[in-house]
Amino acid sequence: MANQPEEGTQGHDDDQLFAYAKEAGAGTEEVKGCIQAKSFGDYIEQHTQAVLSAPQGGVNVTGTPTILVNDRQYTWATNEDLVSSERFAQFVQLSTAE
């Protein structure tokens, strides 16, 4: 989320996306090829429209980030809450324990 482009802008180019993939440890030629070919473009478009057009687990998704685990929505009050791995891990454990 720290590198999210402004809403309504074109977004990052392929080289920047690949640089982020490399930072995350996924900097393979296969990943680079998928980015360049936009291999998942149709999938992303179709699923984005599906998610935005109907409730998901009883939640109306209106934007990002929307985080659902077992139909439970992760909520936060501050940016620190949003990016807290400990807090998120607790949420996942509670959501998957039921």
N, CA, C and O atoms as a printed pandas DataFrame, in Angstrom:
     atom_number atom_name residue_name chain_id  residue_number  x_coord  y_coord  z_coord
0              1         N          MET        A               1    0.823   -1.194    0.000
1              2        CA          MET        A               1    0.000    0.000    0.000
2              3         C          MET        A               1    0.866    1.257    0.000
3              4         O          MET        A               1    0.437    2.314   -0.461
4              5         N          ALA        A               2    2.076    1.136    0.515
5              6        CA          ALA        A               2    2.946    2.308    0.575
6              7         C          ALA        A               2    3.275    2.839   -0.815
7              8         O          ALA        A               2    3.546    4.030   -0.969
8              9         N          ASN        A               3    3.256    1.983   -1.821
9             10        CA          ASN        A               3    3.612    2.383   -3.183
10            11         C          ASN        A               3    2.406    2.465   -4.107
11            12         O          ASN        A               3    2.553    2.501   -5.329
12            13         N          GLN        A               4    1.221    2.495   -3.526
13            14        CA          GLN        A               4   -0.016    2.546   -4.307
14            15         C          GLN        A               4   -0.084    3.878   -5.072
15            16         O          GLN        A               4    0.072    4.937   -4.465
16            17         N          PRO        A               5   -0.312    3.841   -6.383
17            18        CA          PRO        A               5   -0.454    5.103   -7.130
18            19         C          PRO        A               5   -1.781    5.775   -6.785
19            20         O          PRO        A               5   -2.697    5.139   -6.265
20            21         N          GLU        A               6   -1.867    7.053   -7.079
21            22        CA          GLU        A               6   -3.102    7.800   -6.841
22            23         C          GLU        A               6   -4.241    7.173   -7.624
23            24         O          GLU        A               6   -4.067    6.733   -8.760
24            25         N          GLU        A               7   -5.411    7.141   -6.996
25            26        CA          GLU        A               7   -6.600    6.597   -7.652
26            27         C          GLU        A               7   -6.876    7.370   -8.937
27            28         O          GLU        A               7   -6.781    8.597   -8.977
28            29         N          GLY        A               8   -7.219    6.627   -9.981
29            30        CA          GLY        A               8   -7.548    7.245  -11.264
30            31         C          GLY        A               8   -6.348    7.521  -12.151
31            32         O          GLY        A               8   -6.506    7.990  -13.278
32            33         N          THR        A               9   -5.137    7.232  -11.653
33            34        CA          THR        A               9   -3.955    7.429  -12.490
34            35         C          THR        A               9   -3.626    6.122  -13.201
35            36         O          THR        A               9   -4.186    5.073  -12.881
36            37         N          GLN        A              10   -2.726    6.191  -14.153
37            38        CA          GLN        A              10   -2.368    5.009  -14.931
38            39         C          GLN        A              10   -1.674    3.954  -14.075
39            40         O          GLN        A              10   -1.792    2.763  -14.362
40            41         N          GLY        A              11   -0.975    4.351  -13.062
41            42        CA          GLY        A              11   -0.290    3.386  -12.209
42            43         C          GLY        A              11    1.140    3.147  -12.637
43            44         O          GLY        A              11    1.666    3.845  -13.504
44            45         N          HIS        A              12    1.761    2.170  -12.032
45            46        CA          HIS        A              12    3.173    1.869  -12.283
46            47         C          HIS        A              12    3.361    1.168  -13.622
47            48         O          HIS        A              12    2.500    0.412  -14.074
48            49         N          ASP        A              13    4.506    1.436  -14.247
49            50        CA          ASP        A              13    4.809    0.742  -15.496
50            51         C          ASP        A              13    5.381   -0.643  -15.186
51            52         O          ASP        A              13    5.646   -0.969  -14.029
52            53         N          ASP        A              14    5.565   -1.447  -16.224
53            54        CA          ASP        A              14    6.023   -2.822  -16.060
54            55         C          ASP        A              14    7.352   -2.913  -15.325
55            56         O          ASP        A              14    7.544   -3.793  -14.487
56            57         N          ASP        A              15    8.281   -1.993  -15.643
57            58        CA          ASP        A              15    9.594   -2.036  -14.999
58            59         C          ASP        A              15    9.476   -1.815  -13.494
59            60         O          ASP        A              15   10.152   -2.484  -12.713
60            61         N          GLN        A              16    8.621   -0.880  -13.085
61            62        CA          GLN        A              16    8.457   -0.621  -11.663
62            63         C          GLN        A              16    7.777   -1.796  -10.966
63            64         O          GLN        A              16    8.151   -2.160   -9.851
64            65         N          LEU        A              17    6.777   -2.392  -11.623
65            66        CA          LEU        A              17    6.126   -3.563  -11.043
66            67         C          LEU        A              17    7.126   -4.701  -10.854
67            68         O          LEU        A              17    7.107   -5.393   -9.836
68            69         N          PHE        A              18    7.996   -4.889  -11.841
69            70        CA          PHE        A              18    8.997   -5.943  -11.721
70            71         C          PHE        A              18    9.990   -5.607  -10.605
71            72         O          PHE        A              18   10.438   -6.506   -9.893
72            73         N          ALA        A              19   10.334   -4.347  -10.445
73            74        CA          ALA        A              19   11.228   -3.952   -9.351
74            75         C          ALA        A              19   10.599   -4.289   -8.001
75            76         O          ALA        A              19   11.288   -4.766   -7.100
76            77         N          TYR        A              20    9.296   -4.044   -7.856
77            78        CA          TYR        A              20    8.602   -4.422   -6.618
78            79         C          TYR        A              20    8.599   -5.934   -6.433
79            80         O          TYR        A              20    8.765   -6.424   -5.316
80            81         N          ALA        A              21    8.412   -6.671   -7.515
81            82        CA          ALA        A              21    8.439   -8.136   -7.434
82            83         C          ALA        A              21    9.812   -8.610   -6.965
83            84         O          ALA        A              21    9.908   -9.517   -6.139
84            85         N          LYS        A              22   10.869   -8.004   -7.488
85            86        CA          LYS        A              22   12.224   -8.370   -7.075
86            87         C          LYS        A              22   12.431   -8.074   -5.601
87            88         O          LYS        A              22   13.011   -8.889   -4.882
88            89         N          GLU        A              23   11.964   -6.915   -5.137
89            90        CA          GLU        A              23   12.088   -6.565   -3.716
90            91         C          GLU        A              23   11.402   -7.594   -2.830
91            92         O          GLU        A              23   11.855   -7.874   -1.721
92            93         N          ALA        A              24   10.304   -8.154   -3.330
93            94        CA          ALA        A              24    9.530   -9.130   -2.565
94            95         C          ALA        A              24   10.069  -10.550   -2.717
95            96         O          ALA        A              24    9.529  -11.485   -2.125
96            97         N          GLY        A              25   11.130  -10.715   -3.507
97            98        CA          GLY        A              25   11.718  -12.036   -3.684
98            99         C          GLY        A              25   11.119  -12.835   -4.820
99           100         O          GLY        A              25   11.332  -14.044   -4.911
100          101         N          ALA        A              26   10.361  -12.166   -5.701
101          102        CA          ALA        A              26    9.719  -12.870   -6.818
102          103         C          ALA        A              26   10.237  -12.336   -8.158
103          104         O          ALA        A              26    9.481  -12.237   -9.125
104          105         N          GLY        A              27   11.499  -12.001   -8.208
105          106        CA          GLY        A              27   12.057  -11.388   -9.400
106          107         C          GLY        A              27   12.562  -12.369  -10.436
107          108         O          GLY        A              27   13.707  -12.272  -10.875
108          109         N          THR        A              28   11.724  -13.309  -10.830
109          110        CA          THR        A              28   12.128  -14.298  -11.831
110          111         C          THR        A              28   11.748  -13.822  -13.232
111          112         O          THR        A              28   10.938  -12.910  -13.400
112          113         N          GLU        A              29   12.343  -14.450  -14.211
113          114        CA          GLU        A              29   11.993  -14.136  -15.603
114          115         C          GLU        A              29   10.541  -14.517  -15.895
115          116         O          GLU        A              29    9.868  -13.860  -16.690
116          117         N          GLU        A              30   10.065  -15.584  -15.245
117          118        CA          GLU        A              30    8.674  -15.998  -15.428
118          119         C          GLU        A              30    7.724  -14.888  -14.950
119          120         O          GLU        A              30    6.748  -14.563  -15.625
120          121         N          VAL        A              31    8.021  -14.322  -13.793
121          122        CA          VAL        A              31    7.189  -13.229  -13.269
122          123         C          VAL        A              31    7.286  -12.014  -14.187
123          124         O          VAL        A              31    6.279  -11.370  -14.479
124          125         N          LYS        A              32    8.479  -11.708  -14.634
125          126        CA          LYS        A              32    8.661  -10.575  -15.541
126          127         C          LYS        A              32    7.832  -10.775  -16.814
127          128         O          LYS        A              32    7.196   -9.837  -17.294
128          129         N          GLY        A              33    7.840  -11.988  -17.356
129          130        CA          GLY        A              33    7.059  -12.283  -18.550
130          131         C          GLY        A              33    5.564  -12.125  -18.310
131          132         O          GLY        A              33    4.845  -11.607  -19.164
132          133         N          CYS        A              34    5.098  -12.572  -17.148
133          134        CA          CYS        A              34    3.669  -12.425  -16.808
134          135         C          CYS        A              34    3.279  -10.954  -16.711
135          136         O          CYS        A              34    2.208  -10.552  -17.166
136          137         N          ILE        A              35    4.157  -10.161  -16.115
137          138        CA          ILE        A              35    3.879   -8.723  -16.004
138          139         C          ILE        A              35    3.810   -8.102  -17.389
139          140         O          ILE        A              35    2.865   -7.377  -17.703
140          141         N          GLN        A              36    4.805   -8.382  -18.213
141          142        CA          GLN        A              36    4.854   -7.786  -19.543
142          143         C          GLN        A              36    3.691   -8.231  -20.426
143          144         O          GLN        A              36    3.158   -7.433  -21.197
144          145         N          ALA        A              37    3.298   -9.491  -20.317
145          146        CA          ALA        A              37    2.212  -10.022  -21.147
146          147         C          ALA        A              37    0.829   -9.725  -20.557
147          148         O          ALA        A              37   -0.199   -9.973  -21.185
148          149         N          LYS        A              38    0.835   -9.188  -19.334
149          150        CA          LYS        A              38   -0.432   -8.941  -18.625
150          151         C          LYS        A              38   -1.266  -10.224  -18.585
151          152         O          LYS        A              38   -2.466  -10.227  -18.862
152          153         N          SER        A              39   -0.580  -11.308  -18.228
153          154        CA          SER        A              39   -1.168  -12.644  -18.251
154          155         C          SER        A              39   -2.437  -12.771  -17.414
155          156         O          SER        A              39   -3.305  -13.583  -17.733
156          157         N          PHE        A              40   -2.555  -12.001  -16.375
157          158        CA          PHE        A              40   -3.724  -12.101  -15.501
158          159         C          PHE        A              40   -4.648  -10.897  -15.635
159          160         O          PHE        A              40   -5.516  -10.690  -14.787
160          161         N          GLY        A              41   -4.475  -10.104  -16.685
161          162        CA          GLY        A              41   -5.285   -8.898  -16.885
162          163         C          GLY        A              41   -6.777   -9.174  -16.955
163          164         O          GLY        A              41   -7.560   -8.509  -16.277
164          165         N          ASP        A              42   -7.180  -10.138  -17.760
165          166        CA          ASP        A              42   -8.608  -10.466  -17.882
166          167         C          ASP        A              42   -9.164  -10.987  -16.563
167          168         O          ASP        A              42  -10.260  -10.607  -16.150
168          169         N          TYR        A              43   -8.409  -11.856  -15.908
169          170        CA          TYR        A              43   -8.831  -12.406  -14.619
170          171         C          TYR        A              43   -9.065  -11.281  -13.610
171          172         O          TYR        A              43  -10.087  -11.255  -12.925
172          173         N          ILE        A              44   -8.120  -10.362  -13.524
173          174        CA          ILE        A              44   -8.238   -9.252  -12.569
174          175         C          ILE        A              44   -9.443   -8.390  -12.899
175          176         O          ILE        A              44  -10.198   -8.020  -12.000
176          177         N          GLU        A              45   -9.636   -8.068  -14.149
177          178        CA          GLU        A              45  -10.773   -7.232  -14.552
178          179         C          GLU        A              45  -12.098   -7.917  -14.224
179          180         O          GLU        A              45  -12.995   -7.294  -13.657
180          181         N          GLN        A              46  -12.221   -9.183  -14.577
181          182        CA          GLN        A              46  -13.465   -9.924  -14.326
182          183         C          GLN        A              46  -13.765  -10.028  -12.833
183          184         O          GLN        A              46  -14.897   -9.801  -12.406
184          185         N          HIS        A              47  -12.768  -10.366  -12.055
185          186        CA          HIS        A              47  -12.994  -10.538  -10.618
186          187         C          HIS        A              47  -13.171   -9.205   -9.904
187          188         O          HIS        A              47  -13.907   -9.133   -8.920
188          189         N          THR        A              48  -12.529   -8.169  -10.367
189          190        CA          THR        A              48  -12.761   -6.849   -9.792
190          191         C          THR        A              48  -14.210   -6.452   -9.976
191          192         O          THR        A              48  -14.855   -5.995   -9.033
192          193         N          GLN        A              49  -14.728   -6.623  -11.184
193          194        CA          GLN        A              49  -16.127   -6.284  -11.444
194          195         C          GLN        A              49  -17.074   -7.146  -10.617
195          196         O          GLN        A              49  -18.074   -6.644  -10.104
196          197         N          ALA        A              50  -16.774   -8.435  -10.480
197          198        CA          ALA        A              50  -17.627   -9.327   -9.691
198          199         C          ALA        A              50  -17.645   -8.918   -8.225
199          200         O          ALA        A              50  -18.703   -8.897   -7.598
200          201         N          VAL        A              51  -16.504   -8.601   -7.688
201          202        CA          VAL        A              51  -16.414   -8.220   -6.280
202          203         C          VAL        A              51  -17.121   -6.889   -6.022
203          204         O          VAL        A              51  -17.774   -6.720   -4.993
204          205         N          LEU        A              52  -16.991   -5.958   -6.946
205          206        CA          LEU        A              52  -17.607   -4.649   -6.746
206          207         C          LEU        A              52  -19.112   -4.658   -6.997
207          208         O          LEU        A              52  -19.811   -3.743   -6.560
208          209         N          SER        A              53  -19.617   -5.664   -7.685
209          210        CA          SER        A              53  -21.035   -5.665   -8.052
210          211         C          SER        A              53  -21.919   -6.475   -7.108
211          212         O          SER        A              53  -23.143   -6.382   -7.198
212          213         N          ALA        A              54  -21.339   -7.262   -6.211
213          214        CA          ALA        A              54  -22.140   -8.072   -5.297
214          215         C          ALA        A              54  -21.415   -8.194   -3.954
215          216         O          ALA        A              54  -20.186   -8.253   -3.916
216          217         N          PRO        A              55  -22.166   -8.234   -2.862
217          218        CA          PRO        A              55  -21.529   -8.376   -1.546
218          219         C          PRO        A              55  -20.662   -9.636   -1.475
219          220         O          PRO        A              55  -20.995  -10.672   -2.049
220          221         N          GLN        A              56  -19.575   -9.521   -0.774
221          222        CA          GLN        A              56  -18.656  -10.633   -0.556
222          223         C          GLN        A              56  -18.728  -10.991    0.925
223          224         O          GLN        A              56  -18.269  -10.223    1.771
224          225         N          GLY        A              57  -19.293  -12.136    1.240
225          226        CA          GLY        A              57  -19.430  -12.514    2.638
226          227         C          GLY        A              57  -20.255  -11.518    3.425
227          228         O          GLY        A              57  -20.021  -11.312    4.616
228          229         N          GLY        A              58  -21.219  -10.901    2.762
229          230        CA          GLY        A              58  -22.064   -9.909    3.428
230          231         C          GLY        A              58  -21.474   -8.516    3.481
231          232         O          GLY        A              58  -22.066   -7.614    4.073
232          233         N          VAL        A              59  -20.311   -8.327    2.868
233          234        CA          VAL        A              59  -19.627   -7.039    2.881
234          235         C          VAL        A              59  -19.671   -6.427    1.485
235          236         O          VAL        A              59  -19.308   -7.080    0.507
236          237         N          ASN        A              60  -20.112   -5.186    1.392
237          238        CA          ASN        A              60  -20.057   -4.461    0.126
238          239         C          ASN        A              60  -18.656   -3.874   -0.025
239          240         O          ASN        A              60  -18.261   -2.978    0.722
240          241         N          VAL        A              61  -17.925   -4.381   -0.982
241          242        CA          VAL        A              61  -16.568   -3.906   -1.221
242          243         C          VAL        A              61  -16.654   -2.635   -2.057
243          244         O          VAL        A              61  -17.250   -2.621   -3.134
244          245         N          THR        A              62  -16.048   -1.571   -1.542
245          246        CA          THR        A              62  -16.084   -0.297   -2.252
246          247         C          THR        A              62  -14.701    0.191   -2.646
247          248         O          THR        A              62  -14.580    1.184   -3.364
248          249         N          GLY        A              63  -13.668   -0.478   -2.197
249          250        CA          GLY        A              63  -12.318   -0.054   -2.548
250          251         C          GLY        A              63  -11.282   -0.894   -1.847
251          252         O          GLY        A              63  -11.577   -1.930   -1.251
252          253         N          THR        A              64  -10.063   -0.415   -1.935
253          254        CA          THR        A              64   -8.949   -1.120   -1.317
254          255         C          THR        A              64   -8.375   -0.271   -0.203
255          256         O          THR        A              64   -8.430    0.956   -0.274
256          257         N          PRO        A              65   -7.838   -0.882    0.797
257          258        CA          PRO        A              65   -7.871   -2.329    1.003
258          259         C          PRO        A              65   -9.174   -2.773    1.660
259          260         O          PRO        A              65   -9.664   -2.125    2.584
260          261         N          THR        A              66   -9.717   -3.855    1.187
261          262        CA          THR        A              66  -10.792   -4.579    1.858
262          263         C          THR        A              66  -10.249   -5.977    2.087
263          264         O          THR        A              66   -9.881   -6.676    1.142
264          265         N          ILE        A              67  -10.204   -6.377    3.343
265          266        CA          ILE        A              67   -9.585   -7.654    3.694
266          267         C          ILE        A              67  -10.630   -8.531    4.364
267          268         O          ILE        A              67  -11.191   -8.170    5.398
268          269         N          LEU        A              68  -10.884   -9.684    3.764
269          270        CA          LEU        A              68  -11.841  -10.645    4.314
270          271         C          LEU        A              68  -11.147  -11.985    4.524
271          272         O          LEU        A              68  -10.409  -12.458    3.659
272          273         N          VAL        A              69  -11.390  -12.587    5.675
273          274        CA          VAL        A              69  -10.910  -13.937    5.963
274          275         C          VAL        A              69  -12.102  -14.696    6.515
275          276         O          VAL        A              69  -12.650  -14.338    7.558
276          277         N          ASN        A              70  -12.504  -15.749    5.806
277          278        CA          ASN        A              70  -13.681  -16.528    6.197
278          279         C          ASN        A              70  -14.895  -15.625    6.412
279          280         O          ASN        A              70  -15.634  -15.773    7.385
280          281         N          ASP        A              71  -15.081  -14.698    5.493
281          282        CA          ASP        A              71  -16.209  -13.766    5.498
282          283         C          ASP        A              71  -16.195  -12.778    6.656
283          284         O          ASP        A              71  -17.198  -12.103    6.890
284          285         N          ARG        A              72  -15.109  -12.676    7.375
285          286        CA          ARG        A              72  -14.958  -11.658    8.425
286          287         C          ARG        A              72  -14.074  -10.555    7.891
287          288         O          ARG        A              72  -13.042  -10.816    7.273
288          289         N          GLN        A              73  -14.484   -9.304    8.134
289          290        CA          GLN        A              73  -13.732   -8.164    7.613
290          291         C          GLN        A              73  -12.719   -7.674    8.640
291          292         O          GLN        A              73  -13.038   -7.473    9.812
292          293         N          TYR        A              74  -11.511   -7.491    8.175
293          294        CA          TYR        A              74  -10.446   -6.909    8.995
294          295         C          TYR        A              74  -10.667   -5.404    9.026
295          296         O          TYR        A              74  -10.804   -4.770    7.980
296          297         N          THR        A              75  -10.701   -4.840   10.216
297          298        CA          THR        A              75  -10.886   -3.395   10.359
298          299         C          THR        A              75   -9.726   -2.810   11.138
299          300         O          THR        A              75   -9.033   -3.523   11.865
300          301         N          TRP        A              76   -9.518   -1.534   10.989
301          302        CA          TRP        A              76   -8.410   -0.853   11.656
302          303         C          TRP        A              76   -8.799    0.599   11.882
303          304         O          TRP        A              76   -9.632    1.156   11.166
304          305         N          ALA        A              77   -8.184    1.199   12.888
305          306        CA          ALA        A              77   -8.449    2.598   13.208
306          307         C          ALA        A              77   -7.330    3.510   12.722
307          308         O          ALA        A              77   -7.558    4.685   12.435
308          309         N          THR        A              78   -6.122    2.965   12.631
309          310        CA          THR        A              78   -4.968    3.762   12.231
310          311         C          THR        A              78   -4.170    3.012   11.170
311          312         O          THR        A              78   -4.357    1.811   10.975
312          313         N          ASN        A              79   -3.296    3.715   10.498
313          314        CA          ASN        A              79   -2.409    3.057    9.523
314          315         C          ASN        A              79   -1.514    2.034   10.213
315          316         O          ASN        A              79   -1.176    1.005    9.628
316          317         N          GLU        A              80   -1.130    2.317   11.458
317          318        CA          GLU        A              80   -0.308    1.371   12.201
318          319         C          GLU        A              80   -1.068    0.060   12.413
319          320         O          GLU        A              80   -0.489   -1.022   12.311
320          321         N          ASP        A              81   -2.371    0.164   12.709
321          322        CA          ASP        A              81   -3.195   -1.047   12.833
322          323         C          ASP        A              81   -3.231   -1.820   11.523
323          324         O          ASP        A              81   -3.122   -3.046   11.509
324          325         N          LEU        A              82   -3.384   -1.091   10.425
325          326        CA          LEU        A              82   -3.493   -1.726    9.109
326          327         C          LEU        A              82   -2.252   -2.539    8.773
327          328         O          LEU        A              82   -2.364   -3.639    8.232
328          329         N          VAL        A              83   -1.085   -2.021    9.080
329          330        CA          VAL        A              83    0.156   -2.684    8.679
330          331         C          VAL        A              83    0.781   -3.523    9.788
331          332         O          VAL        A              83    1.884   -4.042    9.618
332          333         N          SER        A              84    0.099   -3.664   10.916
333          334        CA          SER        A              84    0.634   -4.452   12.023
334          335         C          SER        A              84    0.516   -5.944   11.724
335          336         O          SER        A              84   -0.588   -6.484   11.661
336          337         N          SER        A              85    1.656   -6.604   11.541
337          338        CA          SER        A              85    1.628   -8.042   11.256
338          339         C          SER        A              85    1.108   -8.819   12.463
339          340         O          SER        A              85    0.431   -9.833   12.295
340          341         N          GLU        A              86    1.413   -8.361   13.669
341          342        CA          GLU        A              86    0.923   -9.055   14.869
342          343         C          GLU        A              86   -0.597   -8.968   14.953
343          344         O          GLU        A              86   -1.268   -9.968   15.209
344          345         N          ARG        A              87   -1.133   -7.783   14.739
345          346        CA          ARG        A              87   -2.583   -7.590   14.812
346          347         C          ARG        A              87   -3.291   -8.404   13.729
347          348         O          ARG        A              87   -4.322   -9.027   13.982
348          349         N          PHE        A              88   -2.724   -8.391   12.516
349          350        CA          PHE        A              88   -3.330   -9.145   11.427
350          351         C          PHE        A              88   -3.266  -10.646   11.706
351          352         O          PHE        A              88   -4.222  -11.370   11.431
352          353         N          ALA        A              89   -2.150  -11.111   12.248
353          354        CA          ALA        A              89   -2.019  -12.537   12.573
354          355         C          ALA        A              89   -3.078  -12.953   13.591
355          356         O          ALA        A              89   -3.656  -14.034   13.475
356          357         N          GLN        A              90   -3.332  -12.116   14.575
357          358        CA          GLN        A              90   -4.380  -12.411   15.561
358          359         C          GLN        A              90   -5.744  -12.502   14.878
359          360         O          GLN        A              90   -6.530  -13.405   15.163
360          361         N          PHE        A              91   -6.019  -11.554   13.971
361          362        CA          PHE        A              91   -7.281  -11.556   13.239
362          363         C          PHE        A              91   -7.426  -12.850   12.434
363          364         O          PHE        A              91   -8.487  -13.474   12.460
364          365         N          VAL        A              92   -6.387  -13.253   11.731
365          366        CA          VAL        A              92   -6.441  -14.484   10.931
366          367         C          VAL        A              92   -6.663  -15.697   11.828
367          368         O          VAL        A              92   -7.469  -16.568   11.502
368          369         N          GLN        A              93   -5.962  -15.759   12.945
369          370        CA          GLN        A              93   -6.131  -16.887   13.863
370          371         C          GLN        A              93   -7.566  -16.960   14.373
371          372         O          GLN        A              93   -8.157  -18.040   14.408
372          373         N          LEU        A              94   -8.126  -15.827   14.765
373          374        CA          LEU        A              94   -9.515  -15.817   15.230
374          375         C          LEU        A              94  -10.481  -16.195   14.117
375          376         O          LEU        A              94  -11.441  -16.932   14.344
376          377         N          SER        A              95  -10.231  -15.696   12.928
377          378        CA          SER        A              95  -11.136  -15.948   11.796
378          379         C          SER        A              95  -11.089  -17.381   11.316
379          380         O          SER        A              95  -12.081  -17.892   10.798
380          381         N          THR        A              96   -9.974  -18.026   11.476
381          382        CA          THR        A              96   -9.839  -19.410   10.999
382          383         C          THR        A              96  -10.119  -20.428   12.085
383          384         O          THR        A              96  -10.241  -21.620   11.801
384          385         N          ALA        A              97  -10.223  -19.974   13.331
385          386        CA          ALA        A              97  -10.467  -20.889   14.445
386          387         C          ALA        A              97  -11.943  -21.265   14.558
387          388         O          ALA        A              97  -12.291  -22.264   15.187
388          389         N          GLU        A              98  -12.789  -20.474   13.955
389          390        CA          GLU        A              98  -14.226  -20.710   14.075
390          391         C          GLU        A              98  -14.723  -21.770   13.124
391          392         O          GLU        A              98  -15.915  -22.076   13.111
